[in-house]
Amino acid sequence: MLVGLRIEAAEAPAPGTKLSTVDGAEAGEITAAAFSPALGKVVALGYVRAQYVTSGAELKAGGASAVTSPVAGSREAAPAPASP
């Protein structure tokens, strides 16, 4: 599944950088990344195996800490329907 990532790094990892769980299990890979001056960290998109896709899941990207976040427009990012 495509997810957003916030990565604690000064430089963006290259596309294809492997993502792993904190236990070392392979979780996916980065497809695109860039440093965000507004956030002071790297933001990225990546494909992550479904069992690891939860908002706020902690992963590793090339040794750096990475936290998942929903991608705009995805079902996970959509607001809950309003109650009548």
PDB file with SEQRES, HELIX, SHEET and CRYST1 records, atoms N, CA, C and O in Angstrom:
SEQRES   1 A   84  MET LEU VAL GLY LEU ARG ILE GLU ALA ALA GLU ALA PRO          
SEQRES   2 A   84  ALA PRO GLY THR LYS LEU SER THR VAL ASP GLY ALA GLU          
SEQRES   3 A   84  ALA GLY GLU ILE THR ALA ALA ALA PHE SER PRO ALA LEU          
SEQRES   4 A   84  GLY LYS VAL VAL ALA LEU GLY TYR VAL ARG ALA GLN TYR          
SEQRES   5 A   84  VAL THR SER GLY ALA GLU LEU LYS ALA GLY GLY ALA SER          
SEQRES   6 A   84  ALA VAL THR SER PRO VAL ALA GLY SER ARG GLU ALA ALA          
SEQRES   7 A   84  PRO ALA PRO ALA SER PRO                                      
HELIX    1 AA1 ALA A   50  TYR A   52  5                                   3    
SHEET    1 AA1 7 LEU A   2  ILE A   7  0                                        
SHEET    2 AA1 7 LYS A  41  VAL A  48 -1                                        
SHEET    3 AA1 7 GLU A  26  SER A  36 -1                                        
SHEET    4 AA1 7 LYS A  18  THR A  21 -1                                        
SHEET    5 AA1 7 GLU A  58  ALA A  61 -1                                        
SHEET    6 AA1 7 ALA A  64  SER A  69 -1                                        
SHEET    7 AA1 7 LEU A   2  ILE A   7 -1                                        
CRYST1    1.000    1.000    1.000  90.00  90.00  90.00 P 1           1          
ATOM      1  N   MET A   1       0.840  -1.182   0.000  1.00  0.00           N  
ATOM      2  CA  MET A   1       0.000   0.000   0.000  1.00  0.00           C  
ATOM      3  C   MET A   1       0.887   1.247   0.000  1.00  0.00           C  
ATOM      4  O   MET A   1       1.945   1.271   0.629  1.00  0.00           O  
ATOM      5  N   LEU A   2       0.447   2.258  -0.700  1.00  0.00           N  
ATOM      6  CA  LEU A   2       1.192   3.511  -0.745  1.00  0.00           C  
ATOM      7  C   LEU A   2       0.919   4.300   0.527  1.00  0.00           C  
ATOM      8  O   LEU A   2      -0.236   4.532   0.883  1.00  0.00           O  
ATOM      9  N   VAL A   3       1.988   4.716   1.217  1.00  0.00           N  
ATOM     10  CA  VAL A   3       1.850   5.505   2.442  1.00  0.00           C  
ATOM     11  C   VAL A   3       2.799   6.694   2.405  1.00  0.00           C  
ATOM     12  O   VAL A   3       3.784   6.707   1.667  1.00  0.00           O  
ATOM     13  N   GLY A   4       2.476   7.692   3.221  1.00  0.00           N  
ATOM     14  CA  GLY A   4       3.381   8.801   3.440  1.00  0.00           C  
ATOM     15  C   GLY A   4       4.299   8.441   4.598  1.00  0.00           C  
ATOM     16  O   GLY A   4       3.938   7.644   5.464  1.00  0.00           O  
ATOM     17  N   LEU A   5       5.481   9.030   4.606  1.00  0.00           N  
ATOM     18  CA  LEU A   5       6.454   8.783   5.668  1.00  0.00           C  
ATOM     19  C   LEU A   5       7.090  10.096   6.090  1.00  0.00           C  
ATOM     20  O   LEU A   5       7.350  10.964   5.258  1.00  0.00           O  
ATOM     21  N   ARG A   6       7.337  10.237   7.375  1.00  0.00           N  
ATOM     22  CA  ARG A   6       8.149  11.337   7.902  1.00  0.00           C  
ATOM     23  C   ARG A   6       9.419  10.682   8.425  1.00  0.00           C  
ATOM     24  O   ARG A   6       9.366   9.812   9.294  1.00  0.00           O  
ATOM     25  N   ILE A   7      10.565  11.105   7.890  1.00  0.00           N  
ATOM     26  CA  ILE A   7      11.833  10.445   8.201  1.00  0.00           C  
ATOM     27  C   ILE A   7      12.755  11.420   8.912  1.00  0.00           C  
ATOM     28  O   ILE A   7      12.967  12.540   8.447  1.00  0.00           O  
ATOM     29  N   GLU A   8      13.302  10.988  10.042  1.00  0.00           N  
ATOM     30  CA  GLU A   8      14.239  11.803  10.810  1.00  0.00           C  
ATOM     31  C   GLU A   8      15.626  11.705  10.171  1.00  0.00           C  
ATOM     32  O   GLU A   8      16.462  10.905  10.593  1.00  0.00           O  
ATOM     33  N   ALA A   9      15.855  12.531   9.148  1.00  0.00           N  
ATOM     34  CA  ALA A   9      17.129  12.535   8.436  1.00  0.00           C  
ATOM     35  C   ALA A   9      17.349  13.907   7.822  1.00  0.00           C  
ATOM     36  O   ALA A   9      16.395  14.628   7.533  1.00  0.00           O  
ATOM     37  N   ALA A  10      18.605  14.260   7.626  1.00  0.00           N  
ATOM     38  CA  ALA A  10      18.930  15.544   7.016  1.00  0.00           C  
ATOM     39  C   ALA A  10      18.867  15.480   5.498  1.00  0.00           C  
ATOM     40  O   ALA A  10      18.657  16.499   4.841  1.00  0.00           O  
ATOM     41  N   GLU A  11      19.047  14.283   4.934  1.00  0.00           N  
ATOM     42  CA  GLU A  11      19.018  14.102   3.485  1.00  0.00           C  
ATOM     43  C   GLU A  11      18.001  13.038   3.117  1.00  0.00           C  
ATOM     44  O   GLU A  11      17.792  12.074   3.854  1.00  0.00           O  
ATOM     45  N   ALA A  12      17.375  13.226   1.973  1.00  0.00           N  
ATOM     46  CA  ALA A  12      16.362  12.279   1.502  1.00  0.00           C  
ATOM     47  C   ALA A  12      17.022  10.984   1.039  1.00  0.00           C  
ATOM     48  O   ALA A  12      18.013  11.023   0.309  1.00  0.00           O  
ATOM     49  N   PRO A  13      16.487   9.840   1.453  1.00  0.00           N  
ATOM     50  CA  PRO A  13      17.008   8.574   0.958  1.00  0.00           C  
ATOM     51  C   PRO A  13      16.639   8.381  -0.515  1.00  0.00           C  
ATOM     52  O   PRO A  13      15.657   8.947  -0.995  1.00  0.00           O  
ATOM     53  N   ALA A  14      17.412   7.600  -1.204  1.00  0.00           N  
ATOM     54  CA  ALA A  14      17.192   7.347  -2.630  1.00  0.00           C  
ATOM     55  C   ALA A  14      15.966   6.457  -2.842  1.00  0.00           C  
ATOM     56  O   ALA A  14      15.636   5.636  -1.986  1.00  0.00           O  
ATOM     57  N   PRO A  15      15.290   6.621  -3.987  1.00  0.00           N  
ATOM     58  CA  PRO A  15      14.211   5.688  -4.315  1.00  0.00           C  
ATOM     59  C   PRO A  15      14.753   4.265  -4.289  1.00  0.00           C  
ATOM     60  O   PRO A  15      15.873   4.004  -4.730  1.00  0.00           O  
ATOM     61  N   GLY A  16      13.945   3.353  -3.767  1.00  0.00           N  
ATOM     62  CA  GLY A  16      14.381   1.967  -3.663  1.00  0.00           C  
ATOM     63  C   GLY A  16      14.974   1.618  -2.313  1.00  0.00           C  
ATOM     64  O   GLY A  16      15.232   0.449  -2.025  1.00  0.00           O  
ATOM     65  N   THR A  17      15.194   2.651  -1.464  1.00  0.00           N  
ATOM     66  CA  THR A  17      15.703   2.387  -0.114  1.00  0.00           C  
ATOM     67  C   THR A  17      14.710   1.497   0.612  1.00  0.00           C  
ATOM     68  O   THR A  17      13.511   1.778   0.632  1.00  0.00           O  
ATOM     69  N   LYS A  18      15.211   0.427   1.205  1.00  0.00           N  
ATOM     70  CA  LYS A  18      14.346  -0.537   1.886  1.00  0.00           C  
ATOM     71  C   LYS A  18      13.816   0.025   3.198  1.00  0.00           C  
ATOM     72  O   LYS A  18      14.514   0.746   3.911  1.00  0.00           O  
ATOM     73  N   LEU A  19      12.574  -0.318   3.499  1.00  0.00           N  
ATOM     74  CA  LEU A  19      11.951   0.002   4.775  1.00  0.00           C  
ATOM     75  C   LEU A  19      11.877  -1.287   5.582  1.00  0.00           C  
ATOM     76  O   LEU A  19      11.574  -2.353   5.045  1.00  0.00           O  
ATOM     77  N   SER A  20      12.156  -1.179   6.868  1.00  0.00           N  
ATOM     78  CA  SER A  20      12.068  -2.353   7.738  1.00  0.00           C  
ATOM     79  C   SER A  20      11.375  -1.975   9.030  1.00  0.00           C  
ATOM     80  O   SER A  20      11.275  -0.800   9.383  1.00  0.00           O  
ATOM     81  N   THR A  21      10.898  -2.992   9.728  1.00  0.00           N  
ATOM     82  CA  THR A  21      10.306  -2.765  11.040  1.00  0.00           C  
ATOM     83  C   THR A  21      11.438  -2.544  12.034  1.00  0.00           C  
ATOM     84  O   THR A  21      12.603  -2.778  11.711  1.00  0.00           O  
ATOM     85  N   VAL A  22      11.104  -2.097  13.233  1.00  0.00           N  
ATOM     86  CA  VAL A  22      12.140  -1.914  14.258  1.00  0.00           C  
ATOM     87  C   VAL A  22      12.762  -3.249  14.643  1.00  0.00           C  
ATOM     88  O   VAL A  22      13.862  -3.285  15.194  1.00  0.00           O  
ATOM     89  N   ASP A  23      12.054  -4.370  14.350  1.00  0.00           N  
ATOM     90  CA  ASP A  23      12.579  -5.715  14.612  1.00  0.00           C  
ATOM     91  C   ASP A  23      13.433  -6.237  13.467  1.00  0.00           C  
ATOM     92  O   ASP A  23      14.032  -7.307  13.578  1.00  0.00           O  
ATOM     93  N   GLY A  24      13.493  -5.480  12.353  1.00  0.00           N  
ATOM     94  CA  GLY A  24      14.325  -5.872  11.219  1.00  0.00           C  
ATOM     95  C   GLY A  24      13.612  -6.585  10.093  1.00  0.00           C  
ATOM     96  O   GLY A  24      14.255  -6.947   9.107  1.00  0.00           O  
ATOM     97  N   ALA A  25      12.298  -6.807  10.195  1.00  0.00           N  
ATOM     98  CA  ALA A  25      11.555  -7.460   9.122  1.00  0.00           C  
ATOM     99  C   ALA A  25      11.396  -6.508   7.940  1.00  0.00           C  
ATOM    100  O   ALA A  25      11.177  -5.313   8.135  1.00  0.00           O  
ATOM    101  N   GLU A  26      11.504  -7.023   6.719  1.00  0.00           N  
ATOM    102  CA  GLU A  26      11.339  -6.192   5.535  1.00  0.00           C  
ATOM    103  C   GLU A  26       9.893  -5.725   5.448  1.00  0.00           C  
ATOM    104  O   GLU A  26       8.968  -6.535   5.510  1.00  0.00           O  
ATOM    105  N   ALA A  27       9.699  -4.406   5.302  1.00  0.00           N  
ATOM    106  CA  ALA A  27       8.350  -3.839   5.310  1.00  0.00           C  
ATOM    107  C   ALA A  27       7.967  -3.175   4.000  1.00  0.00           C  
ATOM    108  O   ALA A  27       6.777  -2.989   3.744  1.00  0.00           O  
ATOM    109  N   GLY A  28       8.932  -2.807   3.155  1.00  0.00           N  
ATOM    110  CA  GLY A  28       8.613  -2.145   1.897  1.00  0.00           C  
ATOM    111  C   GLY A  28       9.790  -1.362   1.378  1.00  0.00           C  
ATOM    112  O   GLY A  28      10.941  -1.663   1.693  1.00  0.00           O  
ATOM    113  N   GLU A  29       9.487  -0.326   0.557  1.00  0.00           N  
ATOM    114  CA  GLU A  29      10.554   0.519   0.021  1.00  0.00           C  
ATOM    115  C   GLU A  29      10.049   1.910  -0.319  1.00  0.00           C  
ATOM    116  O   GLU A  29       8.859   2.122  -0.553  1.00  0.00           O  
ATOM    117  N   ILE A  30      10.976   2.844  -0.340  1.00  0.00           N  
ATOM    118  CA  ILE A  30      10.675   4.247  -0.653  1.00  0.00           C  
ATOM    119  C   ILE A  30      10.606   4.418  -2.162  1.00  0.00           C  
ATOM    120  O   ILE A  30      11.430   3.872  -2.896  1.00  0.00           O  
ATOM    121  N   THR A  31       9.609   5.186  -2.622  1.00  0.00           N  
ATOM    122  CA  THR A  31       9.488   5.475  -4.051  1.00  0.00           C  
ATOM    123  C   THR A  31       9.959   6.896  -4.385  1.00  0.00           C  
ATOM    124  O   THR A  31      10.480   7.135  -5.474  1.00  0.00           O  
ATOM    125  N   ALA A  32       9.778   7.837  -3.453  1.00  0.00           N  
ATOM    126  CA  ALA A  32      10.205   9.225  -3.663  1.00  0.00           C  
ATOM    127  C   ALA A  32      10.357   9.888  -2.298  1.00  0.00           C  
ATOM    128  O   ALA A  32       9.620   9.582  -1.361  1.00  0.00           O  
ATOM    129  N   ALA A  33      11.329  10.806  -2.197  1.00  0.00           N  
ATOM    130  CA  ALA A  33      11.553  11.503  -0.933  1.00  0.00           C  
ATOM    131  C   ALA A  33      12.192  12.857  -1.187  1.00  0.00           C  
ATOM    132  O   ALA A  33      12.900  13.048  -2.176  1.00  0.00           O  
ATOM    133  N   ALA A  34      11.934  13.796  -0.282  1.00  0.00           N  
ATOM    134  CA  ALA A  34      12.520  15.134  -0.366  1.00  0.00           C  
ATOM    135  C   ALA A  34      12.570  15.731   1.037  1.00  0.00           C  
ATOM    136  O   ALA A  34      11.748  15.399   1.891  1.00  0.00           O  
ATOM    137  N   PHE A  35      13.542  16.613   1.268  1.00  0.00           N  
ATOM    138  CA  PHE A  35      13.627  17.307   2.547  1.00  0.00           C  
ATOM    139  C   PHE A  35      12.592  18.425   2.574  1.00  0.00           C  
ATOM    140  O   PHE A  35      12.471  19.184   1.612  1.00  0.00           O  
ATOM    141  N   SER A  36      11.844  18.532   3.674  1.00  0.00           N  
ATOM    142  CA  SER A  36      10.844  19.587   3.843  1.00  0.00           C  
ATOM    143  C   SER A  36      11.391  20.632   4.803  1.00  0.00           C  
ATOM    144  O   SER A  36      11.486  20.363   6.001  1.00  0.00           O  
ATOM    145  N   PRO A  37      11.756  21.828   4.313  1.00  0.00           N  
ATOM    146  CA  PRO A  37      12.239  22.875   5.212  1.00  0.00           C  
ATOM    147  C   PRO A  37      11.182  23.284   6.239  1.00  0.00           C  
ATOM    148  O   PRO A  37      11.518  23.652   7.365  1.00  0.00           O  
ATOM    149  N   ALA A  38       9.899  23.221   5.850  1.00  0.00           N  
ATOM    150  CA  ALA A  38       8.832  23.613   6.770  1.00  0.00           C  
ATOM    151  C   ALA A  38       8.733  22.657   7.954  1.00  0.00           C  
ATOM    152  O   ALA A  38       8.460  23.085   9.076  1.00  0.00           O  
ATOM    153  N   LEU A  39       8.952  21.376   7.714  1.00  0.00           N  
ATOM    154  CA  LEU A  39       8.872  20.388   8.791  1.00  0.00           C  
ATOM    155  C   LEU A  39      10.223  20.116   9.441  1.00  0.00           C  
ATOM    156  O   LEU A  39      10.295  19.606  10.559  1.00  0.00           O  
ATOM    157  N   GLY A  40      11.296  20.464   8.726  1.00  0.00           N  
ATOM    158  CA  GLY A  40      12.633  20.202   9.249  1.00  0.00           C  
ATOM    159  C   GLY A  40      13.015  18.735   9.213  1.00  0.00           C  
ATOM    160  O   GLY A  40      13.891  18.293   9.957  1.00  0.00           O  
ATOM    161  N   LYS A  41      12.350  17.974   8.335  1.00  0.00           N  
ATOM    162  CA  LYS A  41      12.657  16.556   8.185  1.00  0.00           C  
ATOM    163  C   LYS A  41      12.306  16.118   6.780  1.00  0.00           C  
ATOM    164  O   LYS A  41      11.749  16.891   6.001  1.00  0.00           O  
ATOM    165  N   VAL A  42      12.625  14.910   6.466  1.00  0.00           N  
ATOM    166  CA  VAL A  42      12.347  14.353   5.147  1.00  0.00           C  
ATOM    167  C   VAL A  42      10.926  13.812   5.120  1.00  0.00           C  
ATOM    168  O   VAL A  42      10.466  13.183   6.073  1.00  0.00           O  
ATOM    169  N   VAL A  43      10.231  14.069   4.001  1.00  0.00           N  
ATOM    170  CA  VAL A  43       8.929  13.455   3.751  1.00  0.00           C  
ATOM    171  C   VAL A  43       9.099  12.540   2.544  1.00  0.00           C  
ATOM    172  O   VAL A  43       9.888  12.821   1.641  1.00  0.00           O  
ATOM    173  N   ALA A  44       8.348  11.443   2.542  1.00  0.00           N  
ATOM    174  CA  ALA A  44       8.513  10.463   1.478  1.00  0.00           C  
ATOM    175  C   ALA A  44       7.215   9.739   1.203  1.00  0.00           C  
ATOM    176  O   ALA A  44       6.274   9.776   1.997  1.00  0.00           O  
ATOM    177  N   LEU A  45       7.186   9.080   0.058  1.00  0.00           N  
ATOM    178  CA  LEU A  45       6.135   8.128  -0.290  1.00  0.00           C  
ATOM    179  C   LEU A  45       6.811   6.775  -0.422  1.00  0.00           C  
ATOM    180  O   LEU A  45       7.960   6.683  -0.854  1.00  0.00           O  
ATOM    181  N   GLY A  46       6.104   5.744  -0.054  1.00  0.00           N  
ATOM    182  CA  GLY A  46       6.668   4.418  -0.197  1.00  0.00           C  
ATOM    183  C   GLY A  46       5.587   3.360  -0.188  1.00  0.00           C  
ATOM    184  O   GLY A  46       4.473   3.583   0.286  1.00  0.00           O  
ATOM    185  N   TYR A  47       5.934   2.216  -0.718  1.00  0.00           N  
ATOM    186  CA  TYR A  47       5.037   1.070  -0.659  1.00  0.00           C  
ATOM    187  C   TYR A  47       5.397   0.251   0.563  1.00  0.00           C  
ATOM    188  O   TYR A  47       6.553  -0.125   0.755  1.00  0.00           O  
ATOM    189  N   VAL A  48       4.398  -0.023   1.389  1.00  0.00           N  
ATOM    190  CA  VAL A  48       4.588  -0.755   2.634  1.00  0.00           C  
ATOM    191  C   VAL A  48       3.627  -1.940   2.640  1.00  0.00           C  
ATOM    192  O   VAL A  48       2.470  -1.817   2.240  1.00  0.00           O  
ATOM    193  N   ARG A  49       4.116  -3.075   3.095  1.00  0.00           N  
ATOM    194  CA  ARG A  49       3.274  -4.274   3.191  1.00  0.00           C  
ATOM    195  C   ARG A  49       2.078  -3.985   4.096  1.00  0.00           C  
ATOM    196  O   ARG A  49       2.197  -3.292   5.106  1.00  0.00           O  
ATOM    197  N   ALA A  50       0.927  -4.531   3.711  1.00  0.00           N  
ATOM    198  CA  ALA A  50      -0.346  -4.223   4.377  1.00  0.00           C  
ATOM    199  C   ALA A  50      -0.298  -4.435   5.887  1.00  0.00           C  
ATOM    200  O   ALA A  50      -0.892  -3.652   6.628  1.00  0.00           O  
ATOM    201  N   GLN A  51       0.386  -5.464   6.360  1.00  0.00           N  
ATOM    202  CA  GLN A  51       0.393  -5.735   7.801  1.00  0.00           C  
ATOM    203  C   GLN A  51       1.114  -4.656   8.610  1.00  0.00           C  
ATOM    204  O   GLN A  51       0.984  -4.609   9.833  1.00  0.00           O  
ATOM    205  N   TYR A  52       1.874  -3.789   7.933  1.00  0.00           N  
ATOM    206  CA  TYR A  52       2.602  -2.726   8.635  1.00  0.00           C  
ATOM    207  C   TYR A  52       1.985  -1.353   8.410  1.00  0.00           C  
ATOM    208  O   TYR A  52       2.523  -0.350   8.879  1.00  0.00           O  
ATOM    209  N   VAL A  53       0.861  -1.294   7.698  1.00  0.00           N  
ATOM    210  CA  VAL A  53       0.238  -0.009   7.372  1.00  0.00           C  
ATOM    211  C   VAL A  53      -0.768   0.372   8.455  1.00  0.00           C  
ATOM    212  O   VAL A  53      -1.922  -0.057   8.440  1.00  0.00           O  
ATOM    213  N   THR A  54      -0.302   1.182   9.382  1.00  0.00           N  
ATOM    214  CA  THR A  54      -1.159   1.833  10.365  1.00  0.00           C  
ATOM    215  C   THR A  54      -0.595   3.230  10.536  1.00  0.00           C  
ATOM    216  O   THR A  54       0.623   3.410  10.516  1.00  0.00           O  
ATOM    217  N   SER A  55      -1.448   4.210  10.701  1.00  0.00           N  
ATOM    218  CA  SER A  55      -0.972   5.575  10.867  1.00  0.00           C  
ATOM    219  C   SER A  55      -0.125   5.660  12.126  1.00  0.00           C  
ATOM    220  O   SER A  55      -0.563   5.273  13.209  1.00  0.00           O  
ATOM    221  N   GLY A  56       1.087   6.168  11.975  1.00  0.00           N  
ATOM    222  CA  GLY A  56       1.990   6.310  13.108  1.00  0.00           C  
ATOM    223  C   GLY A  56       2.875   5.104  13.352  1.00  0.00           C  
ATOM    224  O   GLY A  56       3.603   5.066  14.344  1.00  0.00           O  
ATOM    225  N   ALA A  57       2.827   4.097  12.449  1.00  0.00           N  
ATOM    226  CA  ALA A  57       3.688   2.925  12.600  1.00  0.00           C  
ATOM    227  C   ALA A  57       5.152   3.354  12.487  1.00  0.00           C  
ATOM    228  O   ALA A  57       5.498   4.165  11.629  1.00  0.00           O  
ATOM    229  N   GLU A  58       5.999   2.816  13.342  1.00  0.00           N  
ATOM    230  CA  GLU A  58       7.424   3.144  13.316  1.00  0.00           C  
ATOM    231  C   GLU A  58       8.176   2.132  12.468  1.00  0.00           C  
ATOM    232  O   GLU A  58       8.103   0.925  12.695  1.00  0.00           O  
ATOM    233  N   LEU A  59       8.905   2.657  11.478  1.00  0.00           N  
ATOM    234  CA  LEU A  59       9.732   1.841  10.596  1.00  0.00           C  
ATOM    235  C   LEU A  59      11.135   2.420  10.570  1.00  0.00           C  
ATOM    236  O   LEU A  59      11.403   3.447  11.194  1.00  0.00           O  
ATOM    237  N   LYS A  60      12.030   1.757   9.846  1.00  0.00           N  
ATOM    238  CA  LYS A  60      13.384   2.252   9.623  1.00  0.00           C  
ATOM    239  C   LYS A  60      13.591   2.395   8.126  1.00  0.00           C  
ATOM    240  O   LYS A  60      13.194   1.524   7.351  1.00  0.00           O  
ATOM    241  N   ALA A  61      14.215   3.495   7.721  1.00  0.00           N  
ATOM    242  CA  ALA A  61      14.545   3.733   6.312  1.00  0.00           C  
ATOM    243  C   ALA A  61      16.046   3.953   6.233  1.00  0.00           C  
ATOM    244  O   ALA A  61      16.537   5.040   6.538  1.00  0.00           O  
ATOM    245  N   GLY A  62      16.764   2.933   5.827  1.00  0.00           N  
ATOM    246  CA  GLY A  62      18.216   3.050   5.750  1.00  0.00           C  
ATOM    247  C   GLY A  62      18.838   3.414   7.085  1.00  0.00           C  
ATOM    248  O   GLY A  62      19.835   4.136   7.114  1.00  0.00           O  
ATOM    249  N   GLY A  63      18.295   2.948   8.169  1.00  0.00           N  
ATOM    250  CA  GLY A  63      18.825   3.219   9.506  1.00  0.00           C  
ATOM    251  C   GLY A  63      18.183   4.407  10.199  1.00  0.00           C  
ATOM    252  O   GLY A  63      18.324   4.557  11.413  1.00  0.00           O  
ATOM    253  N   ALA A  64      17.483   5.253   9.459  1.00  0.00           N  
ATOM    254  CA  ALA A  64      16.826   6.425  10.058  1.00  0.00           C  
ATOM    255  C   ALA A  64      15.409   6.061  10.491  1.00  0.00           C  
ATOM    256  O   ALA A  64      14.781   5.187   9.893  1.00  0.00           O  
ATOM    257  N   SER A  65      14.910   6.723  11.518  1.00  0.00           N  
ATOM    258  CA  SER A  65      13.549   6.502  11.999  1.00  0.00           C  
ATOM    259  C   SER A  65      12.547   7.062  10.998  1.00  0.00           C  
ATOM    260  O   SER A  65      12.700   8.184  10.515  1.00  0.00           O  
ATOM    261  N   ALA A  66      11.513   6.267  10.688  1.00  0.00           N  
ATOM    262  CA  ALA A  66      10.456   6.683   9.758  1.00  0.00           C  
ATOM    263  C   ALA A  66       9.103   6.370  10.381  1.00  0.00           C  
ATOM    264  O   ALA A  66       8.910   5.297  10.952  1.00  0.00           O  
ATOM    265  N   VAL A  67       8.169   7.305  10.269  1.00  0.00           N  
ATOM    266  CA  VAL A  67       6.825   7.130  10.816  1.00  0.00           C  
ATOM    267  C   VAL A  67       5.832   7.261   9.668  1.00  0.00           C  
ATOM    268  O   VAL A  67       5.913   8.197   8.872  1.00  0.00           O  
ATOM    269  N   THR A  68       4.889   6.315   9.584  1.00  0.00           N  
ATOM    270  CA  THR A  68       3.909   6.340   8.500  1.00  0.00           C  
ATOM    271  C   THR A  68       2.812   7.362   8.764  1.00  0.00           C  
ATOM    272  O   THR A  68       2.499   7.684   9.911  1.00  0.00           O  
ATOM    273  N   SER A  69       2.236   7.863   7.675  1.00  0.00           N  
ATOM    274  CA  SER A  69       1.086   8.757   7.758  1.00  0.00           C  
ATOM    275  C   SER A  69       0.234   8.521   6.516  1.00  0.00           C  
ATOM    276  O   SER A  69       0.770   8.147   5.472  1.00  0.00           O  
ATOM    277  N   PRO A  70      -1.083   8.730   6.603  1.00  0.00           N  
ATOM    278  CA  PRO A  70      -1.951   8.485   5.446  1.00  0.00           C  
ATOM    279  C   PRO A  70      -1.630   9.438   4.301  1.00  0.00           C  
ATOM    280  O   PRO A  70      -1.218  10.577   4.520  1.00  0.00           O  
ATOM    281  N   VAL A  71      -1.826   8.954   3.082  1.00  0.00           N  
ATOM    282  CA  VAL A  71      -1.640   9.769   1.882  1.00  0.00           C  
ATOM    283  C   VAL A  71      -2.946  10.505   1.609  1.00  0.00           C  
ATOM    284  O   VAL A  71      -4.017   9.901   1.669  1.00  0.00           O  
ATOM    285  N   ALA A  72      -2.872  11.792   1.311  1.00  0.00           N  
ATOM    286  CA  ALA A  72      -4.067  12.583   1.002  1.00  0.00           C  
ATOM    287  C   ALA A  72      -4.875  11.908  -0.097  1.00  0.00           C  
ATOM    288  O   ALA A  72      -4.326  11.465  -1.106  1.00  0.00           O  
ATOM    289  N   GLY A  73      -6.167  11.838   0.107  1.00  0.00           N  
ATOM    290  CA  GLY A  73      -7.049  11.216  -0.864  1.00  0.00           C  
ATOM    291  C   GLY A  73      -7.288   9.733  -0.610  1.00  0.00           C  
ATOM    292  O   GLY A  73      -8.162   9.130  -1.233  1.00  0.00           O  
ATOM    293  N   SER A  74      -6.517   9.139   0.303  1.00  0.00           N  
ATOM    294  CA  SER A  74      -6.703   7.720   0.597  1.00  0.00           C  
ATOM    295  C   SER A  74      -7.858   7.533   1.580  1.00  0.00           C  
ATOM    296  O   SER A  74      -8.280   8.479   2.245  1.00  0.00           O  
ATOM    297  N   ARG A  75      -8.351   6.329   1.659  1.00  0.00           N  
ATOM    298  CA  ARG A  75      -9.436   6.022   2.587  1.00  0.00           C  
ATOM    299  C   ARG A  75      -9.004   6.321   4.028  1.00  0.00           C  
ATOM    300  O   ARG A  75      -9.807   6.797   4.831  1.00  0.00           O  
ATOM    301  N   GLU A  76      -7.732   6.040   4.355  1.00  0.00           N  
ATOM    302  CA  GLU A  76      -7.236   6.273   5.707  1.00  0.00           C  
ATOM    303  C   GLU A  76      -7.194   7.759   6.059  1.00  0.00           C  
ATOM    304  O   GLU A  76      -7.329   8.125   7.226  1.00  0.00           O  
ATOM    305  N   ALA A  77      -7.009   8.613   5.055  1.00  0.00           N  
ATOM    306  CA  ALA A  77      -6.917  10.057   5.294  1.00  0.00           C  
ATOM    307  C   ALA A  77      -8.274  10.741   5.266  1.00  0.00           C  
ATOM    308  O   ALA A  77      -8.408  11.884   5.704  1.00  0.00           O  
ATOM    309  N   ALA A  78      -9.280  10.042   4.753  1.00  0.00           N  
ATOM    310  CA  ALA A  78     -10.610  10.652   4.632  1.00  0.00           C  
ATOM    311  C   ALA A  78     -11.217  10.883   6.002  1.00  0.00           C  
ATOM    312  O   ALA A  78     -11.093  10.032   6.883  1.00  0.00           O  
ATOM    313  N   PRO A  79     -11.876  12.028   6.198  1.00  0.00           N  
ATOM    314  CA  PRO A  79     -12.539  12.273   7.475  1.00  0.00           C  
ATOM    315  C   PRO A  79     -13.706  11.304   7.669  1.00  0.00           C  
ATOM    316  O   PRO A  79     -14.303  10.821   6.707  1.00  0.00           O  
ATOM    317  N   ALA A  80     -14.005  11.039   8.911  1.00  0.00           N  
ATOM    318  CA  ALA A  80     -15.154  10.164   9.233  1.00  0.00           C  
ATOM    319  C   ALA A  80     -16.433  10.837   8.766  1.00  0.00           C  
ATOM    320  O   ALA A  80     -16.546  12.060   8.851  1.00  0.00           O  
ATOM    321  N   PRO A  81     -17.401  10.067   8.273  1.00  0.00           N  
ATOM    322  CA  PRO A  81     -18.659  10.678   7.851  1.00  0.00           C  
ATOM    323  C   PRO A  81     -19.371  11.347   9.020  1.00  0.00           C  
ATOM    324  O   PRO A  81     -19.337  10.861  10.150  1.00  0.00           O  
ATOM    325  N   ALA A  82     -20.004  12.449   8.731  1.00  0.00           N  
ATOM    326  CA  ALA A  82     -20.733  13.185   9.766  1.00  0.00           C  
ATOM    327  C   ALA A  82     -21.974  12.404  10.186  1.00  0.00           C  
ATOM    328  O   ALA A  82     -22.633  11.764   9.366  1.00  0.00           O  
ATOM    329  N   SER A  83     -22.269  12.470  11.449  1.00  0.00           N  
ATOM    330  CA  SER A  83     -23.495  11.820  11.963  1.00  0.00           C  
ATOM    331  C   SER A  83     -24.689  12.691  11.636  1.00  0.00           C  
ATOM    332  O   SER A  83     -24.613  13.915  11.743  1.00  0.00           O  
ATOM    333  N   PRO A  84     -25.809  12.065  11.231  1.00  0.00           N  
ATOM    334  CA  PRO A  84     -27.006  12.878  10.895  1.00  0.00           C  
ATOM    335  C   PRO A  84     -27.616  13.504  12.122  1.00  0.00           C  
ATOM    336  O   PRO A  84     -28.618  14.212  12.020  1.00  0.00           O  
TER     337      PRO A  84                                                      
END                                                                             
